[in-house]
Amino acid sequence: MDTVSGKVTAMISPHSTPASDSEWASPGQASAPLLATSAGARVVIAPFVVKLSGTGTQASHVAVEVIATDADTGRVLWRVTLRPPEWDSAGDLQATAVGADHGVAVIRVSTIDDDSSAAYGVDLDRPRQLWSVDEFEADAVTSQTVAGALLEDDEQRPAGFDLATGKRLWQGSVGTGVGVSTVGPRLHVRGENPDNADPYHRLVDARTGRTLHTLPADLGDSDTDCTYDGLGVMVCAYGMGGSRVAYGLDATDGKVLWHLPDKQADRIAPKVTTAWHGRVYGETTNGAIALDARTGKDLPSPGAAPLLVNESTGIGLGDSGLTAYPTSS
């Protein structure tokens, strides 16, 4: 979509029939596409769960069709088909393009209830499947590593795999609600201690799994939403209504830069929608707000609380649909 005019410039759809046998999933339900580079060209990677019809004695089965589309022209460049494990028989699958680095994209395929998950590495330069890891919920790609939650023997633990080979590099201790996200070259690993359900948040080296910094204990539970602003600040927010909390942390050393609410300064915490290049966007009962990502100080209101933002456009979602706002006048 052209963010200036709102015109749809290209439509990406699977060649095969979308598949879904679940009452909780819409047929052809698609996740957000991924912008990457393939053979020197900017491409949009989009995975779809599809049904491949059998012929003769060959049974029909569910597969994942990964499509690469030229980001400038909308022309389909290639398609790669992935075959999930046998737990795909119910058809209640979802596919997500997790991330890409050094010419490899990671596709996560999981059941709607997240009981089972597998990850696939796709070579973007010579389109093909490179590797697969079963019972691994891939969440983040950075520093030639894919990280997420390893699901073994009804237990969860954070783990990292080499992006080129799919070889396991490290694994952490058992926890519950394990999740991983990128903070630049670092990883934000979160979860709960299985013994007492106490939440934890850590900054972790992507290649070794070594904990670099333990983040504040009161950062919230494992569902706390954290966003990296792309310039060195990690913004975490949780809660609802008057119990909201927001943190700004240095993504290098985990130092707390600011914390809201601040009763002494009579300041409340916003609902954070996103952060990008030194600016935090969100809203309070007073309307849309913007904060300086490093200091937490109020900036002039942008008039909107976008969910997506880059150097030219902010995109928000309201009752009337998508609305685009210029990031500068």
N, C-alpha and C positions, 0 to 999 in steps of 0.2 A: 504494500500500500504506500502511495506517495503521501508523506506526512504533511506536505504543504497543501495539497488539494483534496486529500482524502480519497483519491481515485484508486481503485484496485488495479494494479498493474500486472499481476500474475496470480494464477490460482494453481496450487499444488495439490494433486489428488492421486491416490493409488491407481495403478493399472488394474489390479485384481479387486475382487469384491470385498468391501470392508466386512470384518467378522466381529460379531458380538452375540453371545447367547445369554448374557447376563441381564437381569432386570435393573441392575445398578449402573450399567454402562450404555451409552448411546452408540449405535452402530457407527463405526468410522471415527469415533472420538479421537481427536489428535492432541498431542501436547505441543508446547511451543517449539518452533523450529530453531535450528542452530546455525549461526553464521560461521563459516570456516573457510579454509583455502584448499583447493584441489587442483593439482597440476598448475599452480601459479594463478589460478582464477578464484575470485570470491564466489562461494557457493552457499546455498541454503540447504541444510540437511534436515530432512523430515521423515520420520519413521511412521508407518501405519501398520496396524494389525489387520491382516487380510485372511481370506479363506481361499485355499487353492483346491479346486475341484479335481477329484480323482477320475481316472479313466480305466475301463476294464477292471482288473483286479486291484488296481492302485487306489488306496483309500484317500478320501479328502482329508486335508489337515490344515491347521492354522499356522500361519507364518507371519513374519514381519518383513514388510517391503520398505527398504531404505532408499529414499530418492534424493539425488543431488541435482539442484537447479541453479543455473547461472543467476547470480544475484542481480546482475545488471539487465539481462534480457528476458529472464523468466523461462529460458529454454531448459528442458530436462537434459542433463548431461549423461547420467547413468542411474541404474537401479541395481541394488544388491538385495538378495533374499536371504533372510536368516530363519533357521528352523529352531524354535524354542524346544525345551525338554518336554517330556511326556505329560507334565502337569498342565499342558495347554489344552487338554481334551475338553474342558468345560467351556473354552472359548472366551472366558472372562479375563482377557489380557489387556494390558496397557503398555505402550512403548514410548520411551522418552529418550531424546538426544541429550545426554548428560553434559558433554563438552568435547573439545578437540584440542590437540596439541601435537606439534611436530608431525603433522600429516596423518594422524590417527584420530578417529572419532569413536566415542564410546556410546553404545546404545544399551539402555536398560529395558528389560522386558520383565514384567511382573504381573501377578494376579491382582485383581481389583482390591482384594482384601490384604494385599502385601504379605501373604503367608509364604509365598515363594517368589524368587527373583533370580535373574541371571543377567550377566553383562557380556557384551560382545565388543571386540575391537575391530573397526573397519578401516582398511587402508584407503585413504582418500586419493592418493596419487595413482595407484593401480587398483581400482575398485574391487575389493574382495574382503571376505572375513579373514582376520588374522588369528583370532583366538576367542575363546569363550570361557567364562567362569560361572559355574552353576552355584546356586544358593549364595549369591553375592549381590547385595543391593547397592549398586554404584551410585554415588551422590555427587562426586566432585572430581574435576580433572585439572591438574596443575603440575608443573615441574616434571613432565614426562611420567606422571603417576596418576592412576585412577584410585580413588579411595572411597570407602563406604562401610556398610555393615555386613560382616560375614555371618551367615546364618548356618550354624552347625549344631546338630544334636539339641535342637530347641533352645539354643543359646545364641546371643548376639555379641559380637565384639568388633571394634573398628579394625580395618585392615587396609593395606595399600598394595597395589599390583603394578608391575612395570607396564607402561603403556604400549611398548613395542612388542612385547612377548607374552603378556598376560601372566608372567611369573610373579608369585607372591613375594613381596619385599619385606613385609612386617605384619604383625597383628598385635592388637592390644588386649587388655583384660576384659573379661566378660562383664556386660552391663545390660541394661534394658533401655528401650527408646533411643538406641544409638543412632546418631545422625552426624553427617560430615558436610561442610561447605568450604568453599575457597575464600581465603583472605589474602589476595595476591598470591605469592609463592607458598604461603603457609596454608595450613588447614585449621579450621575451627571444628574440633571434635567435641560433641556433647552427648550426654546420656544420663543415666541414673544408676547409682550403686545398687546392685541387686539385694544387698543385705539390709539396707535401711531406706532405700528409695530416695536418698539424698542426691540432688542433681549435681553434675559437674560440667565445667566448660574449660577447654584447654586449647592453647595454640600449639600446633604440632608440626614438626618438620615432615614435609610430604614424602621424601624419599626414605627416611629411616623410621618414622613413627615416633621419634623421640619427643617427649613433651618439653617444649621450650618455656612455656609460661602457663601457670594455672590462673585462670581468670577469677574474678570475685565470686564468692560463694552465693551471694544474693542476686546473681545475674538472672535468676529465674529457672524454670524447669527445662526439660529437654526440648520442649516445644517453642522456646524463646526464638523469635525471628531476628536474625542478624544479617546486616547488609554491609558489604565492603564498598567504600566510595571511590575506589580506584586510585586514590592518592595517599593511602596509608592510614585511613581511619576506619574502624569497624564500629558500626552503629547497631546496638541491640535494644529491642523494645519488647515488652510483654504487658499483659494485664488488660483490663477493660474499664471503661468509664472513669470514675474517680480514682481507681486503683492502678492506673497505668504507671509504668516505670520505663525510663529510657536511659541508656548509657552510651557514651562515646569513649572508645578505647583505642590506644595506639596499636596498630596492627603489627608492629615490629616487636615491642617489648611488653604488650598487654597492659600498659599503664592506663589507669582511669583518667581520662581527660576532663570529663564532666558527667554529671549525674542529675537527672530530674525524676521526681519533683525536688525542689529546693525550698523548704518551708521558710528558711531564714530570708530568702529573696522573694518569697511569695510567688514562686513560679511552679506551674504544673507541667506534667509530662504530656507530650503529644502522642497521638496515634501516628507512628512513622509509616510512610508509604514507600519511600525509597531514599537513597543517598547517592550522590554522584559528584565527583570532583570538588570536594570541599564544601558541599551544601547538602543539608538534610531537609527533606520535604515531609510534610505531614499535616495534621489538622487537630484542632482542639474545639471546644465549644465556642471559641471566638472566631472560628473559621480556619482557612488555610494558613499555614505557617512555614517559615524557612529558618533553619538554624545554621550557624557556622559549624561545620563538622568537627573542627579541632577545638573550638572554645565552648561550643554550645550556646553562644549568645544569639539572641533574636536578630534576624535580618528582616528587611522590608518584606511584607507579605507578597508572595508571587501571585496571589489571586486564585490559585488552584493547587491541589495536592496530587501531582502525577504519580502513576504507578510505574511508568517507564520514562526515562529521560536520557538524552545525549546532548551533544554540543549545540544542536539546533532546535530540538523539539521535545516537549513534554507531553505525554499521553495519559489522560485520565479516563476513568470509567464511571459514568453516572447513569441515572434512570433512563436517559435518552440515548445511551450508547457511548461510543468512544468520542472523545473530544481532544483535539490537538492544540497545544499552546506554543508559541515561539518562546525559546528560552532567553532571548534578548530582543529589545525593541530597536 
